[in-house]
Amino acid sequence: MALWAYMLRCADGSYYTGHTDDLELRLAQHQSGSTGGYTASRLPVELVWCADFPTRAEALETELRVKNWSRAKKEGLIAGDWNVVSHFARPPSRRMPRPDVSTGSTSARHERETSHAAVRVEQGSSEAENPCRDSNKPPKPVIVLVRPQLGENIGKAARAMLNFGLSEMRLVEPRDGWPNPSAGPAASGADEVLANAQVFATTAEAVAECAHVYATTVRKRGVTKPVLTPEQVAREVHAQPGRSAYLFGPERSGLETEDVALARAILTVPINPEFGSLNLAQAVILCAYEWSKNAGLVQPTQEELLPPASQAELEGLIDHFETLLDPCGYFRPESRAEATRRTLRTLLTKPGWNHLEVRTLRGVLSALEKGPRT
């Protein structure tokens, strides 16, 4: 069975990328708006590029790679001009003027070959520019929701996944069908996860190509298997080759024995035995977070802190305080004046004010010195 990576041009000129095992059906869903999410609000859409792959992992990898390309690179890919893709794959300092070449394709086969060549150019460029990149790194794990009940919970699970870098969701017999209009609002912007969600008739089909399957449950349900924590499972997923999957059961009852039997191990969260109830999104986010610790996600940018004020500025602040306090008798009796001044200096020196904070404090003192305005 072929898996497809594809790109659509939306009515507003933006591009959408995805992957699927039934390109014709998925395109019809996008064009009708039944997928919801990004493309539904930008109709009509047009298929501008696609390429087939032997495995879902390769199709997903290509989808995510092309999604992050610049507009120029995407348009080069659409035109079948791999020279353009190669040109924009290099850092600006290494770019050369590209030759004027024909971008016409003579057949569908040629278009597919050109598409694969363009992706390979990008892959080769990335590996050359990042020699530390691990080419044997296992693919991201799949999140499988088995017989989920509420669309809102599916949406919240999608949000939890994308928060920590996971994007492939698979659904097994969702109770209310799929797509579910309640999922989109609950996903809070994680539309790409919902748009690419795959639906399967059985749990076995959903994890068919996965080498490592983990069933999330608090009970063994008569099945003897290793019991691991989310942290232990995350270490295994990063260390072992092959695709991994996390199974999550229905909100009301959890996974059935037949579902757990498919797993290599049971994943259980250490939890308060007096109140061990987790909702679906909470369970997903715990597992996704533990996986993300070794995934190299970028930390939120910290606000750049200003350096401490100079000693001269600090001395000016201290002198300002003393000037205002002295006439008020603050440093009396005279025998304690030196110790009081030293304590005041220590107090004002300890915070490490920056120059803006010192200036603000000086402004406060000046306002108090002038008194109320008339």
C-alpha positions as a Markdown table, in Angstrom:
| # | Residue | x | y | z |
|---|---|---|---|---|
| 1 | Met | 0.0 | 0.0 | 0.0 |
| 2 | Ala | 1.4 | 3.4 | -1.0 |
| 3 | Leu | 1.5 | 6.3 | 1.4 |
| 4 | Trp | 1.3 | 9.8 | 0.0 |
| 5 | Ala | 2.7 | 13.2 | 1.1 |
| 6 | Tyr | 0.8 | 16.0 | -0.5 |
| 7 | Met | 0.6 | 19.8 | -0.7 |
| 8 | Leu | -2.5 | 22.0 | -1.3 |
| 9 | Arg | -2.7 | 25.6 | -2.4 |
| 10 | Cys | -5.5 | 27.4 | -0.5 |
| 11 | Ala | -7.7 | 30.2 | -1.7 |
| 12 | Asp | -5.7 | 32.7 | 0.2 |
| 13 | Gly | -2.5 | 31.6 | -1.5 |
| 14 | Ser | -1.1 | 29.7 | 1.5 |
| 15 | Tyr | 0.0 | 26.1 | 1.4 |
| 16 | Tyr | -1.1 | 23.1 | 3.4 |
| 17 | Thr | 0.9 | 19.8 | 3.6 |
| 18 | Gly | -0.3 | 16.5 | 4.8 |
| 19 | His | 0.0 | 12.7 | 4.3 |
| 20 | Thr | -2.5 | 10.0 | 3.7 |
| 21 | Asp | -3.0 | 6.4 | 2.5 |
| 22 | Asp | -5.9 | 7.4 | 0.2 |
| 23 | Leu | -5.0 | 10.5 | -1.7 |
| 24 | Glu | -8.2 | 10.7 | -3.7 |
| 25 | Leu | -10.4 | 10.4 | -0.6 |
| 26 | Arg | -8.4 | 12.9 | 1.4 |
| 27 | Leu | -8.4 | 15.4 | -1.5 |
| 28 | Ala | -12.2 | 15.1 | -1.7 |
| 29 | Gln | -12.5 | 15.7 | 2.1 |
| 30 | His | -10.4 | 18.8 | 1.8 |
| 31 | Gln | -12.3 | 20.2 | -1.1 |
| 32 | Ser | -15.6 | 19.6 | 0.6 |
| 33 | Gly | -14.4 | 21.1 | 3.9 |
| 34 | Ser | -15.3 | 18.0 | 5.9 |
| 35 | Thr | -11.8 | 17.7 | 7.4 |
| 36 | Gly | -12.3 | 20.9 | 9.3 |
| 37 | Gly | -9.3 | 22.9 | 10.5 |
| 38 | Tyr | -7.0 | 24.9 | 8.4 |
| 39 | Thr | -8.2 | 24.2 | 4.8 |
| 40 | Ala | -12.0 | 24.3 | 5.6 |
| 41 | Ser | -11.8 | 28.0 | 6.1 |
| 42 | Arg | -9.7 | 28.6 | 3.0 |
| 43 | Leu | -11.7 | 26.9 | 0.3 |
| 44 | Pro | -11.4 | 26.2 | -2.6 |
| 45 | Val | -8.1 | 24.2 | -2.4 |
| 46 | Glu | -6.1 | 22.7 | -5.2 |
| 47 | Leu | -3.7 | 19.8 | -5.1 |
| 48 | Val | -0.3 | 21.2 | -6.4 |
| 49 | Trp | 2.1 | 18.4 | -5.4 |
| 50 | Cys | 2.2 | 14.8 | -4.2 |
| 51 | Ala | 4.7 | 12.0 | -3.9 |
| 52 | Asp | 4.2 | 8.4 | -2.9 |
| 53 | Phe | 6.3 | 6.5 | -0.3 |
| 54 | Pro | 6.5 | 2.8 | 0.7 |
| 55 | Thr | 6.0 | 3.5 | 4.5 |
| 56 | Arg | 3.9 | 5.9 | 6.6 |
| 57 | Ala | 7.0 | 7.0 | 8.4 |
| 58 | Glu | 8.7 | 8.2 | 5.2 |
| 59 | Ala | 5.5 | 10.0 | 4.1 |
| 60 | Leu | 5.1 | 11.7 | 7.5 |
| 61 | Glu | 8.8 | 12.7 | 7.6 |
| 62 | Thr | 8.5 | 14.3 | 4.1 |
| 63 | Glu | 5.2 | 16.1 | 5.1 |
| 64 | Leu | 6.9 | 17.6 | 8.1 |
| 65 | Arg | 10.0 | 18.5 | 6.2 |
| 66 | Val | 8.1 | 20.2 | 3.3 |
| 67 | Lys | 5.8 | 22.0 | 5.8 |
| 68 | Asn | 8.8 | 23.9 | 7.2 |
| 69 | Trp | 10.2 | 24.9 | 3.8 |
| 70 | Ser | 10.1 | 28.5 | 2.7 |
| 71 | Arg | 7.5 | 29.6 | 0.1 |
| 72 | Ala | 10.2 | 29.8 | -2.6 |
| 73 | Lys | 11.3 | 26.2 | -1.9 |
| 74 | Lys | 7.7 | 25.0 | -2.0 |
| 75 | Glu | 7.0 | 26.7 | -5.3 |
| 76 | Gly | 10.2 | 25.2 | -6.7 |
| 77 | Leu | 9.0 | 21.8 | -5.6 |
| 78 | Ile | 5.6 | 22.4 | -7.2 |
| 79 | Ala | 7.2 | 23.4 | -10.4 |
| 80 | Gly | 9.4 | 20.3 | -10.4 |
| 81 | Asp | 12.6 | 22.5 | -10.4 |
| 82 | Trp | 14.9 | 20.7 | -8.0 |
| 83 | Asn | 17.6 | 23.3 | -8.7 |
| 84 | Val | 15.4 | 25.9 | -7.0 |
| 85 | Val | 14.9 | 23.6 | -4.0 |
| 86 | Ser | 18.7 | 22.9 | -3.9 |
| 87 | His | 19.4 | 26.6 | -4.1 |
| 88 | Phe | 17.2 | 27.6 | -1.2 |
| 89 | Ala | 18.3 | 24.6 | 0.9 |
| 90 | Arg | 21.8 | 26.1 | 1.3 |
| 91 | Pro | 22.6 | 28.9 | 3.7 |
| 92 | Pro | 22.7 | 32.4 | 2.0 |
| 93 | Ser | 26.5 | 32.5 | 2.1 |
| 94 | Arg | 26.7 | 29.3 | 0.0 |
| 95 | Arg | 24.0 | 30.1 | -2.5 |
| 96 | Met | 24.9 | 30.5 | -6.2 |
| 97 | Pro | 22.8 | 32.1 | -8.9 |
| 98 | Arg | 20.5 | 29.3 | -10.2 |
| 99 | Pro | 20.5 | 28.6 | -13.9 |
| 100 | Asp | 17.5 | 29.2 | -16.1 |
| 101 | Val | 16.1 | 25.8 | -16.5 |
| 102 | Ser | 12.8 | 24.4 | -17.8 |
| 103 | Thr | 10.3 | 23.4 | -15.1 |
| 104 | Gly | 7.9 | 21.5 | -17.3 |
| 105 | Ser | 7.2 | 17.8 | -16.4 |
| 106 | Thr | 6.6 | 15.3 | -19.2 |
| 107 | Ser | 4.7 | 12.7 | -17.2 |
| 108 | Ala | 3.3 | 11.8 | -13.7 |
| 109 | Arg | 6.2 | 9.5 | -13.2 |
| 110 | His | 8.7 | 12.2 | -13.9 |
| 111 | Glu | 6.9 | 14.5 | -11.5 |
| 112 | Arg | 7.1 | 11.9 | -8.7 |
| 113 | Glu | 10.8 | 11.3 | -9.4 |
| 114 | Thr | 11.4 | 15.0 | -9.4 |
| 115 | Ser | 9.5 | 15.4 | -6.1 |
| 116 | His | 11.5 | 12.6 | -4.5 |
| 117 | Ala | 14.8 | 14.1 | -5.8 |
| 118 | Ala | 13.9 | 17.5 | -4.4 |
| 119 | Val | 13.2 | 16.0 | -1.0 |
| 120 | Arg | 16.5 | 14.1 | -1.2 |
| 121 | Val | 18.3 | 17.3 | -2.0 |
| 122 | Glu | 16.9 | 18.9 | 1.2 |
| 123 | Gln | 17.8 | 15.8 | 3.3 |
| 124 | Gly | 21.3 | 15.8 | 1.9 |
| 125 | Ser | 21.7 | 19.5 | 2.6 |
| 126 | Ser | 20.4 | 19.2 | 6.2 |
| 127 | Glu | 22.7 | 16.3 | 6.9 |
| 128 | Ala | 25.7 | 18.2 | 5.5 |
| 129 | Glu | 25.0 | 21.3 | 7.5 |
| 130 | Asn | 24.4 | 19.3 | 10.7 |
| 131 | Pro | 27.0 | 16.5 | 10.9 |
| 132 | Cys | 25.8 | 15.6 | 14.4 |
| 133 | Arg | 22.3 | 14.7 | 13.1 |
| 134 | Asp | 21.5 | 11.1 | 13.9 |
| 135 | Ser | 20.3 | 9.4 | 10.8 |
| 136 | Asn | 19.3 | 6.3 | 12.8 |
| 137 | Lys | 17.0 | 8.2 | 15.2 |
| 138 | Pro | 13.7 | 6.4 | 15.5 |
| 139 | Pro | 10.6 | 8.1 | 14.2 |
| 140 | Lys | 8.2 | 9.9 | 16.6 |
| 141 | Pro | 5.7 | 7.7 | 18.4 |
| 142 | Val | 2.1 | 7.4 | 17.3 |
| 143 | Ile | -0.8 | 8.2 | 19.6 |
| 144 | Val | -3.6 | 5.8 | 19.2 |
| 145 | Leu | -7.0 | 6.6 | 20.7 |
| 146 | Val | -9.1 | 3.4 | 21.0 |
| 147 | Arg | -12.8 | 4.0 | 20.7 |
| 148 | Pro | -12.7 | 7.6 | 22.0 |
| 149 | Gln | -16.1 | 8.9 | 23.0 |
| 150 | Leu | -16.2 | 12.7 | 22.9 |
| 151 | Gly | -14.9 | 14.9 | 20.1 |
| 152 | Glu | -13.8 | 17.4 | 22.7 |
| 153 | Asn | -11.4 | 14.9 | 24.3 |
| 154 | Ile | -9.9 | 14.0 | 20.9 |
| 155 | Gly | -9.3 | 17.7 | 20.3 |
| 156 | Lys | -7.7 | 18.2 | 23.7 |
| 157 | Ala | -5.5 | 15.2 | 23.1 |
| 158 | Ala | -4.4 | 16.7 | 19.8 |
| 159 | Arg | -3.5 | 19.9 | 21.6 |
| 160 | Ala | -1.5 | 18.0 | 24.2 |
| 161 | Met | 0.4 | 16.1 | 21.5 |
| 162 | Leu | 1.4 | 19.1 | 19.5 |
| 163 | Asn | 2.5 | 21.0 | 22.6 |
| 164 | Phe | 5.3 | 18.4 | 22.9 |
| 165 | Gly | 6.1 | 17.8 | 19.3 |
| 166 | Leu | 3.9 | 14.8 | 18.4 |
| 167 | Ser | 1.7 | 15.0 | 15.3 |
| 168 | Glu | 0.4 | 11.6 | 14.3 |
| 169 | Met | -2.9 | 10.6 | 15.8 |
| 170 | Arg | -4.8 | 7.4 | 14.9 |
| 171 | Leu | -8.4 | 6.7 | 15.9 |
| 172 | Val | -10.0 | 3.3 | 16.4 |
| 173 | Glu | -13.7 | 3.3 | 16.0 |
| 174 | Pro | -14.5 | 6.8 | 17.4 |
| 175 | Arg | -18.0 | 6.6 | 18.9 |
| 176 | Asp | -19.4 | 9.7 | 17.2 |
| 177 | Gly | -17.6 | 9.2 | 13.9 |
| 178 | Trp | -14.9 | 11.2 | 12.2 |
| 179 | Pro | -14.4 | 14.1 | 11.5 |
| 180 | Asn | -16.1 | 15.4 | 14.7 |
| 181 | Pro | -17.1 | 19.1 | 14.7 |
| 182 | Ser | -16.5 | 19.3 | 18.5 |
| 183 | Ala | -12.8 | 18.3 | 18.2 |
| 184 | Gly | -11.6 | 21.5 | 16.4 |
| 185 | Pro | -12.4 | 24.1 | 19.0 |
| 186 | Ala | -11.0 | 21.9 | 21.8 |
| 187 | Ala | -7.8 | 21.5 | 19.9 |
| 188 | Ser | -7.1 | 25.2 | 20.2 |
| 189 | Gly | -5.1 | 25.5 | 17.0 |
| 190 | Ala | -3.7 | 21.9 | 16.7 |
| 191 | Asp | -5.6 | 21.6 | 13.5 |
| 192 | Glu | -2.8 | 19.8 | 11.6 |
| 193 | Val | -3.1 | 16.9 | 14.1 |
| 194 | Leu | -6.8 | 16.5 | 13.5 |
| 195 | Ala | -6.6 | 17.0 | 9.8 |
| 196 | Asn | -4.1 | 14.2 | 9.4 |
| 197 | Ala | -5.7 | 11.8 | 11.9 |
| 198 | Gln | -6.2 | 8.3 | 10.5 |
| 199 | Val | -9.3 | 6.2 | 11.3 |
| 200 | Phe | -9.0 | 2.4 | 11.7 |
| 201 | Ala | -11.5 | -0.4 | 12.2 |
| 202 | Thr | -9.5 | -2.3 | 14.8 |
| 203 | Thr | -6.6 | -1.6 | 17.2 |
| 204 | Ala | -4.5 | -4.3 | 15.5 |
| 205 | Glu | -4.8 | -2.4 | 12.2 |
| 206 | Ala | -3.9 | 0.9 | 13.8 |
| 207 | Val | -0.6 | -0.5 | 15.1 |
| 208 | Ala | 0.2 | -3.0 | 12.4 |
| 209 | Glu | 3.5 | -1.5 | 11.4 |
| 210 | Cys | 4.6 | -0.5 | 14.9 |
| 211 | Ala | 7.3 | -2.6 | 16.5 |
| 212 | His | 6.8 | -1.4 | 20.0 |
| 213 | Val | 3.3 | -0.9 | 21.5 |
| 214 | Tyr | 2.5 | 0.4 | 25.0 |
| 215 | Ala | -0.9 | 0.1 | 26.5 |
| 216 | Thr | -1.8 | 2.8 | 29.0 |
| 217 | Thr | -3.9 | 1.3 | 31.8 |
| 218 | Val | -4.0 | 1.1 | 35.6 |
| 219 | Arg | -4.9 | -2.6 | 35.6 |
| 220 | Lys | -3.3 | -5.6 | 34.0 |
| 221 | Arg | -6.7 | -7.1 | 33.1 |
| 222 | Gly | -5.5 | -10.7 | 33.3 |
| 223 | Val | -2.5 | -10.0 | 30.9 |
| 224 | Thr | 0.9 | -10.6 | 32.3 |
| 225 | Lys | 3.3 | -8.0 | 30.8 |
| 226 | Pro | 6.1 | -5.7 | 32.0 |
| 227 | Val | 4.7 | -2.6 | 33.8 |
| 228 | Leu | 6.6 | 0.7 | 33.0 |
| 229 | Thr | 6.3 | 4.4 | 33.9 |
| 230 | Pro | 6.0 | 7.1 | 31.2 |
| 231 | Glu | 9.7 | 8.0 | 31.8 |
| 232 | Gln | 10.8 | 4.4 | 31.3 |
| 233 | Val | 8.8 | 4.1 | 28.1 |
| 234 | Ala | 10.1 | 7.4 | 26.8 |
| 235 | Arg | 13.7 | 6.1 | 27.2 |
| 236 | Glu | 12.9 | 2.9 | 25.4 |
| 237 | Val | 11.1 | 4.8 | 22.5 |
| 238 | His | 14.2 | 7.0 | 22.0 |
| 239 | Ala | 16.7 | 4.1 | 22.2 |
| 240 | Gln | 15.1 | 1.3 | 20.1 |
| 241 | Pro | 14.7 | 1.2 | 16.3 |
| 242 | Gly | 11.3 | 0.9 | 14.7 |
| 243 | Arg | 8.0 | 2.6 | 15.2 |
| 244 | Ser | 6.4 | 2.9 | 18.6 |
| 245 | Ala | 2.8 | 3.5 | 19.6 |
| 246 | Tyr | 0.9 | 4.6 | 22.8 |
| 247 | Leu | -2.5 | 3.1 | 23.2 |
| 248 | Phe | -5.2 | 5.0 | 25.1 |
| 249 | Gly | -8.6 | 3.6 | 25.9 |
| 250 | Pro | -12.1 | 5.0 | 26.0 |
| 251 | Glu | -12.8 | 7.7 | 28.6 |
| 252 | Arg | -15.3 | 5.6 | 30.6 |
| 253 | Ser | -13.7 | 2.2 | 30.8 |
| 254 | Gly | -10.2 | 2.2 | 29.4 |
| 255 | Leu | -8.6 | -0.4 | 27.2 |
| 256 | Glu | -10.2 | -3.8 | 26.9 |
| 257 | Thr | -8.1 | -7.0 | 27.5 |
| 258 | Glu | -7.9 | -7.6 | 23.7 |
| 259 | Asp | -6.3 | -4.2 | 23.2 |
| 260 | Val | -3.8 | -4.7 | 26.0 |
| 261 | Ala | -2.9 | -8.1 | 24.6 |
| 262 | Leu | -1.5 | -6.4 | 21.5 |
| 263 | Ala | 1.0 | -4.4 | 23.6 |
| 264 | Arg | 4.6 | -5.3 | 24.5 |
| 265 | Ala | 4.3 | -3.6 | 27.9 |
| 266 | Ile | 1.8 | -1.8 | 30.1 |
| 267 | Leu | 2.3 | 1.9 | 30.8 |
| 268 | Thr | 1.1 | 3.1 | 34.2 |
| 269 | Val | 1.4 | 6.5 | 35.7 |
| 270 | Pro | 2.5 | 6.6 | 39.4 |
| 271 | Ile | -0.6 | 8.3 | 40.9 |
| 272 | Asn | -2.4 | 8.9 | 44.2 |
| 273 | Pro | -4.1 | 5.6 | 44.9 |
| 274 | Glu | -7.0 | 7.4 | 46.6 |
| 275 | Phe | -7.8 | 9.3 | 43.4 |
| 276 | Gly | -6.3 | 7.6 | 40.3 |
| 277 | Ser | -8.7 | 9.1 | 37.7 |
| 278 | Leu | -7.0 | 10.8 | 34.7 |
| 279 | Asn | -8.9 | 12.2 | 31.8 |
| 280 | Leu | -7.7 | 11.3 | 28.2 |
| 281 | Ala | -5.8 | 14.6 | 27.5 |
| 282 | Gln | -4.0 | 14.4 | 30.9 |
| 283 | Ala | -2.8 | 10.9 | 30.1 |
| 284 | Val | -1.7 | 11.9 | 26.6 |
| 285 | Ile | 0.2 | 15.0 | 27.9 |
| 286 | Leu | 2.1 | 13.0 | 30.6 |
| 287 | Cys | 3.4 | 10.5 | 28.0 |
| 288 | Ala | 4.1 | 13.2 | 25.4 |
| 289 | Tyr | 6.0 | 15.3 | 27.9 |
| 290 | Glu | 8.2 | 12.5 | 29.0 |
| 291 | Trp | 9.0 | 11.7 | 25.4 |
| 292 | Ser | 9.8 | 15.3 | 24.6 |
| 293 | Lys | 12.5 | 15.6 | 27.2 |
| 294 | Asn | 15.0 | 13.9 | 24.9 |
| 295 | Ala | 13.5 | 15.3 | 21.6 |
| 296 | Gly | 15.4 | 18.5 | 21.5 |
| 297 | Leu | 12.4 | 20.8 | 21.7 |
| 298 | Val | 13.3 | 24.5 | 21.9 |
| 299 | Gln | 12.7 | 26.2 | 25.3 |
| 300 | Pro | 10.6 | 29.4 | 25.3 |
| 301 | Thr | 12.9 | 32.4 | 24.8 |
| 302 | Gln | 13.9 | 34.0 | 28.1 |
| 303 | Glu | 13.6 | 37.7 | 28.5 |
| 304 | Glu | 17.0 | 39.2 | 28.3 |
| 305 | Leu | 18.0 | 40.6 | 31.7 |
| 306 | Leu | 19.7 | 44.0 | 31.9 |
| 307 | Pro | 23.0 | 44.1 | 33.7 |
| 308 | Pro | 23.3 | 45.5 | 37.2 |
| 309 | Ala | 23.6 | 49.3 | 37.5 |
| 310 | Ser | 27.1 | 50.7 | 37.8 |
| 311 | Gln | 28.6 | 51.4 | 41.2 |
| 312 | Ala | 28.4 | 55.2 | 40.5 |
| 313 | Glu | 24.6 | 54.9 | 39.8 |
| 314 | Leu | 24.1 | 52.9 | 43.0 |
| 315 | Glu | 26.1 | 55.4 | 45.0 |
| 316 | Gly | 23.8 | 58.1 | 43.6 |
| 317 | Leu | 20.8 | 56.2 | 44.8 |
| 318 | Ile | 22.2 | 55.7 | 48.3 |
| 319 | Asp | 23.2 | 59.3 | 48.6 |
| 320 | His | 19.7 | 60.4 | 47.5 |
| 321 | Phe | 18.2 | 58.3 | 50.3 |
| 322 | Glu | 20.5 | 59.6 | 52.9 |
| 323 | Thr | 20.0 | 63.2 | 51.8 |
| 324 | Leu | 16.2 | 62.9 | 52.3 |
| 325 | Leu | 16.4 | 60.8 | 55.5 |
| 326 | Asp | 19.0 | 62.9 | 57.3 |
| 327 | Pro | 16.8 | 66.0 | 58.0 |
| 328 | Cys | 14.1 | 63.6 | 59.3 |
| 329 | Gly | 16.4 | 62.4 | 62.1 |
| 330 | Tyr | 16.5 | 58.9 | 60.6 |
| 331 | Phe | 20.2 | 58.4 | 61.5 |
| 332 | Arg | 19.9 | 59.4 | 65.2 |
| 333 | Pro | 21.2 | 58.7 | 67.8 |
| 334 | Glu | 24.6 | 59.7 | 66.5 |
| 335 | Ser | 26.2 | 56.7 | 68.1 |
| 336 | Arg | 24.2 | 54.4 | 65.8 |
| 337 | Ala | 24.4 | 56.6 | 62.7 |
| 338 | Glu | 27.3 | 54.6 | 61.0 |
| 339 | Ala | 25.6 | 51.2 | 61.6 |
| 340 | Thr | 22.3 | 52.5 | 60.3 |
| 341 | Arg | 23.9 | 53.9 | 57.2 |
| 342 | Arg | 25.7 | 50.5 | 56.6 |
| 343 | Thr | 22.4 | 48.6 | 57.0 |
| 344 | Leu | 20.7 | 51.0 | 54.5 |
| 345 | Arg | 23.6 | 50.5 | 52.0 |
| 346 | Thr | 23.4 | 46.7 | 52.4 |
| 347 | Leu | 19.6 | 46.8 | 51.8 |
| 348 | Leu | 19.9 | 48.9 | 48.7 |
| 349 | Thr | 22.9 | 46.9 | 47.3 |
| 350 | Lys | 21.4 | 43.4 | 47.7 |
| 351 | Pro | 18.8 | 43.4 | 44.9 |
| 352 | Gly | 21.3 | 44.1 | 42.1 |
| 353 | Trp | 19.1 | 46.9 | 40.5 |
| 354 | Asn | 19.7 | 47.6 | 36.8 |
| 355 | His | 20.1 | 51.2 | 35.7 |
| 356 | Leu | 16.3 | 51.5 | 34.8 |
| 357 | Glu | 15.3 | 50.4 | 38.2 |
| 358 | Val | 17.8 | 52.8 | 39.9 |
| 359 | Arg | 16.4 | 55.6 | 37.7 |
| 360 | Thr | 12.8 | 54.7 | 38.7 |
| 361 | Leu | 13.7 | 54.7 | 42.4 |
| 362 | Arg | 15.4 | 58.1 | 42.0 |
| 363 | Gly | 12.3 | 59.4 | 40.4 |
| 364 | Val | 10.2 | 58.2 | 43.3 |
| 365 | Leu | 12.5 | 59.9 | 45.8 |
| 366 | Ser | 12.4 | 63.1 | 43.8 |
| 367 | Ala | 8.6 | 63.1 | 43.7 |
| 368 | Leu | 8.4 | 62.6 | 47.4 |
| 369 | Glu | 11.0 | 65.4 | 47.9 |
| 370 | Lys | 8.9 | 67.8 | 45.9 |
| 371 | Gly | 5.7 | 67.0 | 47.8 |
| 372 | Pro | 2.1 | 67.2 | 46.5 |
| 373 | Arg | 1.4 | 69.2 | 43.4 |
| 374 | Thr | -0.8 | 72.3 | 43.9 |
